Amino acid sequence: MTAPIKSAPRKIIHLDMDAFYTSVEQRDFPQYRGKPLVVGGDPSGRGVVAAASYEVRKFGVRSAMSCYEARKRCPEVIFVPPRFEVYRAVSAHIRAIMHTLTSQVEPLSLDEAYLDVTGLQVHQGSATLMANWLRAQILEHTGLSASAGVSFNKMLAKIASDINKPNGTAIITPDDADAFISTLPIERFHGIGKATTKRLHAMNIRNGADLRCTPAPLLVNEFGKRGQFYYDIAHGRDERPVKAERQHKSVGSETTFRDNLSNDKTLRTQIYEQNADAFTQMHNKKLVAYTITLKIKYADFTQITRSHTLSTAFVNADSAHYWLDKLFLDIPRALPIRLVGVTYSSLALATQILPQLNLFE
């Protein structure tokens, strides 16, 4: 009897941008480079840290920390407000680069994603070379650095991406996995949070070797279905597939002004900017839309939307200006405006709807 053929291990890349929000700010504003920078909150100490540069992390400043605590730890810290519309646009550009390598991309957030590159023949079929190529392309086209982890499942790839941060690649091969997992602290396992770590510590389980030696029924009894997952990952098993991006129901962009606006010309300019950002996102996702929606939030935080649907798809950002102007005229103007947003919906794949336009060559 012949032995069953064992399938080759998967090749998974986890790509993680380095200090994404603060890196974008340091790229766009040279005066912040090399400085302890926080995105979020304000100098008075109100709010929380949304992102921290590597320069300020040396002082123990981390995301989700209060800005008051951040200033206590680093009096020289610089606070800047987030520019989410910019981060989304950069993220869309990075995502488009990933899709030039493979369609099997699963975004986790604006700054990280999984890619399944199993079976690809480019770059000598090496997932490590593919990861380094991606990092080089992102640096060339956005000026931002990324780190990558390469392994045969999602959990190990994600852990690996943190090993050589910033601006590095790490690989965990099937031959290395058991030894690596054995010494890995429980809190470093992806999917095991603080509360679970505390419970595992109470069971005298502190690293991968301890977890591997714990019987699966005991873990299931303690944690339910998650217990089987913990047992599996302790043995290097994680069969979760990379889930490619689902079809989007809408694509949009919005911005909040520092000062409330009333001037029609200025507001139209801002609306056109959000429209351009939203259309670019849609273009990068190779989608077209039939419906456009204008969102307005007033100074008293009430908001209103107006929409229009066409019988044919919007083919470029400028083609939406006429309808945005009409929607804007339909908006009540009793109060100043603090936010504008533009959203495209009723989406379809451009290659199916408009193949004759060759929009994405």
C-alpha positions as CSV (number, residue, x, y, z in Angstrom):
1,M,0.0,0.0,0.0
2,T,1.4,3.4,-1.0
3,A,1.5,6.1,1.7
4,P,-0.9,9.0,1.2
5,I,0.6,12.1,-0.5
6,K,1.1,14.8,2.0
7,S,0.2,18.2,0.7
8,A,2.8,21.0,0.8
9,P,2.4,23.5,3.6
10,R,0.6,26.7,2.8
11,K,2.6,29.9,2.4
12,I,1.1,32.8,4.4
13,I,2.4,36.4,4.7
14,H,1.3,38.7,7.4
15,L,2.2,42.3,6.4
16,D,2.1,45.0,9.1
17,M,2.9,48.7,8.5
18,D,5.3,50.2,11.0
19,A,3.7,52.7,13.3
20,F,1.3,53.5,10.4
21,Y,-0.5,56.7,11.5
22,T,2.5,58.4,12.9
23,S,4.7,57.3,10.0
24,V,2.3,58.9,7.6
25,E,2.4,62.2,9.6
26,Q,6.2,62.0,9.8
27,R,6.4,61.4,6.0
28,D,4.1,64.4,5.2
29,F,5.5,66.8,7.8
30,P,9.3,66.7,8.1
31,Q,9.2,68.7,11.3
32,Y,7.9,65.6,13.1
33,R,10.6,63.2,11.9
34,G,12.7,61.8,14.7
35,K,10.4,63.4,17.3
36,P,8.2,61.7,19.9
37,L,4.8,61.9,18.1
38,V,1.3,60.8,19.1
39,V,-1.7,60.8,16.8
40,G,-4.8,61.6,18.9
41,G,-5.9,63.7,21.8
42,D,-4.6,67.2,22.5
43,P,-1.8,68.9,24.4
44,S,-4.1,69.5,27.4
45,G,-4.1,65.8,28.1
46,R,-7.6,65.0,27.0
47,G,-8.4,62.0,24.8
48,V,-6.4,58.8,24.2
49,V,-3.4,57.8,22.1
50,A,-4.6,56.5,18.7
51,A,-1.0,55.8,17.6
52,A,2.5,56.3,18.9
53,S,5.8,56.8,17.0
54,Y,8.8,54.6,17.8
55,E,10.5,57.6,19.3
56,V,7.8,58.0,21.9
57,R,7.3,54.3,22.5
58,K,10.8,54.3,24.2
59,F,9.1,56.2,27.0
60,G,6.4,53.5,27.4
61,V,3.7,55.4,25.5
62,R,1.3,53.0,23.8
63,S,-2.0,53.2,21.9
64,A,-5.1,53.4,24.0
65,M,-3.2,55.1,26.8
66,S,-4.6,58.4,28.0
67,C,-2.9,61.5,26.6
68,Y,-2.4,62.7,30.1
69,E,-0.3,59.6,31.0
70,A,1.6,60.0,27.7
71,R,2.7,63.5,28.6
72,K,3.7,62.4,32.1
73,R,5.9,59.7,30.6
74,C,7.3,62.0,27.8
75,P,6.9,65.7,28.5
76,E,8.3,66.5,25.0
77,V,5.6,64.5,23.2
78,I,3.9,66.1,20.2
79,F,0.2,65.6,19.7
80,V,-1.4,65.8,16.3
81,P,-5.1,65.2,15.3
82,P,-5.7,62.1,13.2
83,R,-6.3,62.4,9.4
84,F,-8.2,59.3,8.8
85,E,-9.1,60.2,5.2
86,V,-5.4,60.3,4.4
87,Y,-4.7,57.0,6.2
88,R,-7.5,55.4,4.3
89,A,-6.2,56.7,1.0
90,V,-2.6,55.4,1.8
91,S,-4.1,52.1,2.9
92,A,-6.0,51.7,-0.4
93,H,-2.7,52.3,-2.2
94,I,-0.9,49.7,-0.2
95,R,-3.8,47.3,-0.7
96,A,-3.6,47.8,-4.5
97,I,0.1,46.9,-4.3
98,M,-0.8,43.7,-2.5
99,H,-3.3,42.8,-5.2
100,T,-0.7,43.0,-7.9
101,L,0.9,39.9,-6.2
102,T,-2.3,37.9,-5.3
103,S,-6.0,38.3,-5.1
104,Q,-5.9,36.3,-1.8
105,V,-5.7,39.3,0.5
106,E,-7.5,39.5,3.9
107,P,-7.3,43.0,5.4
108,L,-7.4,43.1,9.2
109,S,-7.3,46.9,9.5
110,L,-5.9,49.9,7.6
111,D,-2.4,48.8,8.4
112,E,-2.2,45.0,8.3
113,A,-3.3,42.1,6.1
114,Y,-2.8,38.4,5.5
115,L,-1.9,37.2,2.0
116,D,-2.0,33.5,0.9
117,V,0.7,33.1,-1.7
118,T,0.6,29.3,-1.8
119,G,1.5,28.0,-5.3
120,L,2.6,31.3,-6.8
121,Q,5.6,30.9,-9.1
122,V,6.8,34.5,-9.1
123,H,10.0,35.4,-7.1
124,Q,11.1,31.8,-7.5
125,G,8.1,30.6,-5.6
126,S,9.6,32.0,-2.4
127,A,7.2,33.6,0.1
128,T,10.1,35.3,1.7
129,L,11.2,36.9,-1.5
130,M,7.5,37.9,-2.2
131,A,7.3,39.5,1.3
132,N,10.5,41.5,0.7
133,W,9.3,42.5,-2.7
134,L,6.0,43.8,-1.2
135,R,7.9,45.7,1.5
136,A,10.2,47.3,-1.2
137,Q,7.2,48.2,-3.4
138,I,5.4,49.8,-0.5
139,L,8.5,51.8,0.5
140,E,9.0,53.0,-3.1
141,H,5.4,54.0,-3.8
142,T,4.4,55.4,-0.4
143,G,7.6,56.2,1.4
144,L,6.5,54.0,4.4
145,S,8.2,50.9,5.8
146,A,6.4,47.7,6.6
147,S,7.3,44.5,8.4
148,A,6.4,41.0,7.3
149,G,6.0,37.5,8.8
150,V,6.1,34.4,6.7
151,S,4.9,31.0,7.8
152,F,2.6,28.1,7.0
153,N,-0.4,29.4,9.0
154,K,-2.0,32.7,10.0
155,M,-1.1,32.6,13.7
156,L,2.6,32.0,13.1
157,A,2.8,34.5,10.3
158,K,1.3,37.2,12.5
159,I,3.6,36.5,15.3
160,A,6.6,36.4,12.9
161,S,5.8,39.9,11.6
162,D,6.5,41.3,15.0
163,I,9.9,39.7,15.4
164,N,12.0,42.0,13.3
165,K,10.0,45.2,13.6
166,P,10.4,47.8,12.3
167,N,11.2,47.3,8.6
168,G,12.1,43.6,8.7
169,T,11.0,40.2,7.7
170,A,10.9,37.0,9.8
171,I,10.2,33.4,8.8
172,I,8.9,30.5,10.8
173,T,9.3,27.3,8.9
174,P,7.6,24.0,9.6
175,D,10.9,22.6,10.9
176,D,11.3,25.5,13.3
177,A,7.7,25.8,14.5
178,D,7.8,23.3,17.4
179,A,10.8,24.8,19.0
180,F,9.6,28.3,18.5
181,I,6.2,27.6,19.9
182,S,7.6,25.8,23.0
183,T,9.4,28.9,24.3
184,L,6.7,31.4,23.2
185,P,5.0,33.1,26.2
186,I,1.2,32.5,26.3
187,E,0.4,36.2,25.9
188,R,2.3,36.3,22.6
189,F,-0.1,33.8,21.0
190,H,-2.5,35.4,18.6
191,G,-6.0,34.9,19.8
192,I,-5.1,34.8,23.5
193,G,-5.9,38.0,25.2
194,K,-5.2,39.4,28.7
195,A,-8.2,37.7,30.4
196,T,-7.4,34.3,28.9
197,T,-3.7,34.7,29.8
198,K,-4.6,35.3,33.4
199,R,-6.8,32.2,33.5
200,L,-4.0,30.1,31.8
201,H,-1.5,31.4,34.3
202,A,-3.8,30.3,37.1
203,M,-3.6,26.8,35.5
204,N,0.2,27.1,35.5
205,I,0.3,27.4,31.8
206,R,2.9,30.0,30.9
207,N,4.3,29.1,27.5
208,G,3.7,27.0,24.4
209,A,5.3,23.9,25.9
210,D,3.0,24.1,28.9
211,L,0.0,24.5,26.6
212,R,1.0,21.7,24.4
213,C,1.2,19.3,27.4
214,T,-2.3,20.2,28.6
215,P,-4.9,17.7,27.4
216,A,-7.5,19.1,24.9
217,P,-10.5,17.9,27.0
218,L,-9.3,20.0,29.9
219,L,-8.9,23.1,27.8
220,V,-12.3,22.6,26.2
221,N,-13.9,22.1,29.6
222,E,-12.3,25.4,30.7
223,F,-12.7,27.5,27.6
224,G,-15.4,25.8,25.4
225,K,-14.7,25.6,21.7
226,R,-11.8,28.1,22.0
227,G,-10.0,25.5,24.1
228,Q,-9.6,23.2,21.1
229,F,-8.2,26.2,19.2
230,Y,-5.7,26.8,21.9
231,Y,-4.7,23.1,21.9
232,D,-4.3,23.2,18.1
233,I,-2.1,26.3,18.0
234,A,0.1,24.9,20.7
235,H,0.8,22.1,18.2
236,G,1.3,24.5,15.3
237,R,-2.1,23.8,13.7
238,D,-4.1,26.7,12.4
239,E,-6.3,25.8,9.4
240,R,-8.1,29.2,9.2
241,P,-8.1,30.2,5.5
242,V,-7.1,33.7,4.3
243,K,-10.5,35.2,3.5
244,A,-10.2,37.5,0.4
245,E,-11.9,40.8,0.7
246,R,-15.7,40.5,0.5
247,Q,-17.7,42.6,-1.9
248,H,-18.1,46.1,-0.4
249,K,-21.6,47.5,0.0
250,S,-20.3,51.0,-0.1
251,V,-17.1,53.1,-0.3
252,G,-16.8,56.5,1.2
253,S,-14.7,59.3,2.6
254,E,-15.4,62.0,5.1
255,T,-13.6,64.7,7.0
256,T,-14.3,66.8,10.2
257,F,-13.2,70.4,10.1
258,R,-11.1,72.1,12.8
259,D,-13.5,75.0,12.6
260,N,-17.2,74.9,11.5
261,L,-17.7,76.2,7.9
262,S,-20.4,78.2,6.3
263,N,-18.8,79.4,3.1
264,D,-20.4,77.6,0.1
265,K,-17.3,77.7,-2.1
266,T,-15.1,76.3,0.7
267,L,-17.6,73.6,1.5
268,R,-17.9,72.6,-2.2
269,T,-14.1,72.3,-2.4
270,Q,-14.1,70.0,0.6
271,I,-16.9,67.9,-0.8
272,Y,-15.0,67.5,-4.1
273,E,-11.9,66.4,-2.1
274,Q,-13.8,63.7,-0.3
275,N,-15.4,62.7,-3.5
276,A,-12.0,62.3,-5.2
277,D,-10.8,60.2,-2.2
278,A,-13.9,58.0,-2.3
279,F,-13.7,57.5,-6.0
280,T,-10.0,56.6,-5.8
281,Q,-10.8,53.9,-3.2
282,M,-13.5,52.5,-5.4
283,H,-11.1,52.6,-8.4
284,N,-8.4,50.7,-6.5
285,K,-11.0,48.1,-5.6
286,K,-11.9,47.8,-9.3
287,L,-15.5,48.8,-8.6
288,V,-18.1,51.1,-10.1
289,A,-21.1,52.7,-8.4
290,Y,-24.6,53.8,-9.4
291,T,-25.5,55.7,-6.2
292,I,-23.8,58.7,-4.6
293,T,-24.6,60.0,-1.1
294,L,-23.7,63.4,0.4
295,K,-23.4,63.4,4.2
296,I,-23.5,66.6,6.3
297,K,-23.0,67.0,10.0
298,Y,-23.9,70.4,11.5
299,A,-22.3,72.3,14.4
300,D,-24.9,70.9,16.8
301,F,-23.9,67.3,15.7
302,T,-27.1,66.6,13.9
303,Q,-26.6,65.1,10.5
304,I,-28.4,64.7,7.2
305,T,-27.8,62.7,4.0
306,R,-29.0,63.2,0.4
307,S,-28.6,60.5,-2.3
308,H,-29.0,60.1,-6.0
309,T,-29.0,57.0,-8.2
310,L,-28.1,56.9,-11.9
311,S,-29.1,54.4,-14.5
312,T,-25.4,54.1,-15.6
313,A,-22.3,54.0,-13.5
314,F,-20.2,56.9,-12.5
315,V,-17.1,56.7,-14.7
316,N,-14.8,59.2,-13.0
317,A,-14.8,61.5,-10.0
318,D,-15.6,64.6,-12.0
319,S,-18.8,63.1,-13.3
320,A,-20.2,63.2,-9.8
321,H,-19.7,66.9,-9.3
322,Y,-23.0,67.9,-11.0
323,W,-25.0,65.6,-8.7
324,L,-23.0,66.6,-5.6
325,D,-23.8,70.2,-6.4
326,K,-27.6,69.4,-6.7
327,L,-27.5,67.4,-3.4
328,F,-25.7,70.2,-1.7
329,L,-28.3,72.7,-2.7
330,D,-30.9,70.4,-1.2
331,I,-29.2,70.5,2.2
332,P,-30.8,72.9,4.8
333,R,-28.3,75.7,5.8
334,A,-29.5,77.0,9.1
335,L,-26.3,76.0,10.9
336,P,-22.5,76.0,10.2
337,I,-21.2,72.6,9.0
338,R,-18.5,70.6,10.9
339,L,-18.3,67.5,8.6
340,V,-18.8,66.5,5.0
341,G,-18.7,63.0,3.5
342,V,-19.3,61.4,0.2
343,T,-20.2,57.7,-0.2
344,Y,-20.6,55.5,-3.3
345,S,-23.0,52.5,-3.2
346,S,-24.9,50.2,-5.5
347,L,-21.5,48.8,-6.4
348,A,-20.5,46.3,-9.1
349,L,-17.3,45.0,-10.5
350,A,-16.0,47.3,-13.1
351,T,-14.6,44.5,-15.3
352,Q,-18.2,43.1,-15.5
353,I,-20.0,46.4,-16.1
354,L,-17.6,48.5,-18.2
355,P,-15.1,46.1,-19.9
356,Q,-15.0,48.3,-23.0
357,L,-13.5,51.2,-21.0
358,N,-10.4,49.3,-19.9
359,L,-10.5,51.4,-16.7
360,F,-7.8,49.5,-14.9
361,E,-5.1,48.9,-17.5
